[in-house]
Every structure is written in C-alpha cells, then in structure tokens.
Amino acid sequence: MIAAVLYSASRGGFLCFLVAIILFYFLLLYNERDSKNSSVKYVLSLFLIIFFILAMTWSDSRPLLARITESFNEEVNETKFSRIGILKTTWKISQDSPLTGIGLGCYQELFFLYRDRNIDDNRVVGAAHNDYLQFLSEAGYIGFTFAVMFLSIFLYLVSRRIRERHDFSILTIASGGLASLSSFSCHSLVDFNFQIPANALLCFLVMGITLSTVYS
C-alpha cells in the first residue's frame, strides 16, 4: 500500500497517509498507556518505520517529491483554472443558495454559469477538489449540518466505548479504523474522494467495522 501511494505521486494521498499512520499510533499509545502490551506497540512502530524507509528506497519516489516541490514553485496562470480559483467560485455558489444549496449533482452545470469569463479554459469542472465545500454548495447549510451531526454521533459513540475496552486486538482494529477515516477526511480537503463510489463505500464499510468492533 505504501508503494502504491508513492507510485501514484499523489501529494494529498501521501500526506494523508502519514497523518493516518501517526494518528493510529497515538491512539494506540493513549488507549494502551497502562497496558502490558506497550512493547508490542513499539515493535510494530519500529517495523512500520523501517518498512516505510525501505518502500521509499525501493520504489521510485522522485515523481512524488517533484510534485511536492512544484507546489511551492507553481506559477499561477490567470487564464487557466486553478484549484484556488475553483474553490473561490464554489464558495460563491454556496453563498447564493446558503440554506438548501443548488441540489445534489448539479455542481457541474452551475459551475459553468459562475465561472470567470476571463479564463480561457474549456475544461469541464465537475468537482471542486474539496468535498466539504462542494457538499455545502450542493446541500446547503441544512444538509451540511445533518452530515456534521451524523459524523459527530459516530465519533461520540466510538470514543465513549473505546475508553471502556481493554482488549488489545479490539483497540488495534478501532484505532486503525479511526486512523483510516482521518485519512479519508484529510484527503477530502484537497480532492473529491467521496464522489468516487468505491471510496464512499469503503469509508462507510470502515465506519461500520469500527463501530461494530467497539460494541462487540
């Protein structure tokens, strides 16, 4: 999986993978801070670090490093679509229909009407590269609030129950599930993960496994 992330040269995917790995072990260290299995966690941490270094060495990580470098040196072309420009246009769309939004699935058509006429770019923009902002523009503050409530209830149920469990295997699965969901959430800030059906299905599958694990 690490090699796949490196070969994809996805900047967001790589950084979110690191966030997930770091969060996973922080959750394990926190939940098992008084456990006798601390040595197991340290061995696993060392193994993952070594494996990550070997993956970086074995795979050709130069395309990924080059793309990360380009992020700091990229020149803005005012006649082409940029992610910043797309996000600004999406925010403008969301403010014109703040409560109910423009309707799910209508983003591509509405973006064409709001696009900057000074941009000489005929590409079709079907996603904002930020799932949260696009969902806000499509579902409005009402739909966005319900989504936040759903996620808040899920996190509350898992976090309340996980503190009561002391089985190392259950804590490991639950921590891995939360770390995986954090990676999904972070990547959605810079991409359109949840608009890919396989990704959305996998995310809800992980949520179901995590919730059922802590309540098993």
C-alpha positions in Angstrom: 0.0 0.0 0.0 2.9 2.4 0.8 4.5 1.7 -2.6 1.1 2.3 -4.3 0.9 5.7 -2.6 4.4 6.6 -3.7 3.9 5.4 -7.3 0.6 7.4 -7.6 2.6 10.6 -7.0 -0.4 12.0 -5.1 0.7 14.8 -2.8 -2.6 14.7 -0.8 -2.6 10.9 -0.7 0.9 10.8 0.7 0.4 13.4 3.3 -2.9 12.0 4.5 -1.3 8.5 4.7 1.3 10.0 7.1 -1.5 11.6 9.1 -3.3 8.2 9.4 -0.1 6.4 10.5 0.8 9.0 13.1 -2.8 9.1 14.5 -3.0 5.3 14.6 0.0 5.0 16.9 -1.0 8.0 19.0 -4.4 6.3 19.6 -2.7 3.0 20.5 -0.3 4.7 22.9 -3.2 6.6 24.5 -5.6 3.7 24.8 -2.9 1.3 25.9 -0.8 3.6 28.1 -1.3 1.4 31.2 -1.2 -1.9 29.3 1.5 -4.6 29.5 1.5 -4.7 25.7 3.5 -1.5 25.3 6.5 -3.4 24.0 4.3 -4.8 21.2 3.3 -1.3 20.1 6.9 -0.1 20.0 8.0 -3.2 17.9 5.1 -2.5 15.5 6.1 1.2 15.3 9.7 0.3 14.6 8.6 -2.2 11.9 6.4 0.3 10.1 9.2 3.0 10.1 11.7 0.5 8.7 9.2 -0.7 6.1 8.4 2.9 5.1 12.0 3.7 4.6 12.5 0.5 2.5 9.5 1.4 0.4 10.8 4.9 -0.2 14.2 3.4 -1.2 12.8 0.5 -3.3 10.2 2.5 -5.2 10.9 5.5 -7.4 9.7 8.3 -5.2 11.2 11.1 -7.4 7.8 11.9 -9.2 6.1 12.4 -5.8 9.0 14.6 -4.5 9.0 16.6 -7.7 5.2 17.2 -7.4 5.6 18.3 -3.8 8.4 20.7 -4.9 6.2 22.1 -7.7 3.5 23.0 -5.1 5.9 25.7 -3.7 7.2 26.9 -7.1 4.0 26.8 -9.2 3.2 30.0 -11.1 -0.5 31.0 -11.2 -1.9 31.3 -14.7 -4.8 33.7 -14.7 -6.2 32.3 -17.9 -6.4 28.7 -16.7 -8.4 27.0 -14.0 -6.5 26.7 -10.7 -7.7 24.9 -7.6 -7.8 28.1 -5.6 -9.9 29.8 -8.3 -12.3 26.8 -8.4 -12.7 26.9 -4.6 -13.5 30.6 -4.7 -16.1 30.0 -7.3 -17.6 27.2 -5.3 -17.8 29.4 -2.2 -19.6 32.0 -4.3 -22.1 29.3 -5.4 -22.7 28.2 -1.8 -23.4 31.8 -0.7 -26.1 32.3 -3.4 -28.1 29.3 -2.0 -27.0 29.1 1.6 -29.8 27.1 3.2 -30.8 24.4 0.7 -27.9 24.6 -1.8 -28.2 24.1 -5.5 -29.1 20.4 -5.3 -27.0 17.3 -5.2 -25.4 16.5 -8.5 -25.9 20.0 -10.0 -22.4 21.3 -9.3 -21.0 20.9 -12.8 -23.9 22.7 -14.6 -23.9 25.6 -12.0 -20.1 26.0 -12.1 -20.3 26.8 -15.8 -22.7 29.7 -15.1 -20.5 31.1 -12.3 -17.1 30.6 -13.9 -14.8 33.6 -14.6 -15.3 34.7 -18.2 -11.8 35.9 -18.3 -10.5 32.4 -18.1 -9.7 30.9 -21.5 -10.1 27.3 -20.5 -12.6 24.9 -22.0 -12.2 22.1 -19.5 -15.3 20.8 -17.7 -15.1 21.3 -14.0 -17.1 18.6 -12.3 -15.6 18.7 -8.8 -14.3 21.4 -6.5 -11.4 19.3 -5.2 -12.8 19.9 -1.7 -15.7 17.5 -0.8 -16.8 19.7 2.1 -17.1 22.9 0.2 -18.8 21.2 -2.7 -21.3 19.4 -0.5 -22.0 22.8 1.2 -22.8 24.3 -2.1 -25.0 21.4 -3.2 -26.8 20.6 0.1 -26.7 24.0 1.8 -26.2 24.6 5.5 -29.2 22.4 6.3 -27.7 19.3 4.6 -24.2 20.1 5.8 -25.5 20.4 9.4 -27.1 16.9 9.2 -23.9 15.5 7.8 -21.9 17.0 10.7 -24.4 15.7 13.2 -24.1 12.2 11.7 -20.3 12.2 12.0 -20.4 13.7 15.5 -22.7 11.0 16.7 -20.5 8.3 15.2 -17.3 9.8 16.9 -19.1 10.1 20.2 -20.3 6.5 20.2 -16.9 5.2 19.2 -14.8 7.4 21.6 -17.1 6.7 24.5 -17.0 2.9 24.0 -13.3 2.7 23.1 -12.3 4.0 26.5 -14.1 1.2 28.2 -12.4 -1.6 26.2 -9.1 -3.1 27.2 -8.7 -5.8 24.7 -5.6 -5.1 22.6 -7.0 -6.6 19.4 -10.2 -4.6 19.6 -8.3 -1.3 20.3 -6.0 -2.0 17.4 -8.9 -2.5 15.0 -10.8 0.5 16.3 -7.7 2.7 16.2 -6.9 1.6 12.7 -10.5 2.4 11.6 -10.3 5.9 13.1 -6.9 6.5 11.5 -8.3 5.3 8.1 -11.3 7.6 8.4 -9.0 10.5 9.3 -7.0 9.9 6.1 -10.3 9.9 4.1 -11.3 13.2 5.8 -8.0 14.9 5.3 -7.7 13.9 1.7 -11.2 15.3 1.0 -9.9 18.7 1.8 -7.9 18.7 -1.4 -9.7 16.2 -3.6 -13.1 14.6 -4.4 -12.8 11.2 -2.6 -16.4 10.7 -1.7 -17.6 11.3 -5.2 -15.9 8.1 -6.2 -18.5 5.3 -5.3 -15.8 2.8 -4.4 -14.2 5.3 -1.9 -17.5 6.2 -0.4 -18.5 2.5 0.0 -15.1 1.7 1.6 -15.4 4.7 4.0 -18.9 3.5 5.3 -17.6 0.0 5.5 -14.7 1.1 7.7 -17.2 3.1 9.8 -19.4 0.0 10.2 -16.5 -2.3 11.1 -15.1 0.3 13.7 -18.5 0.7 15.3 -19.3 -3.0 15.5 -15.8 -3.8 16.8 -16.0 -1.5 19.8 -19.6 -2.7 20.6 -18.8 -6.4 20.1 
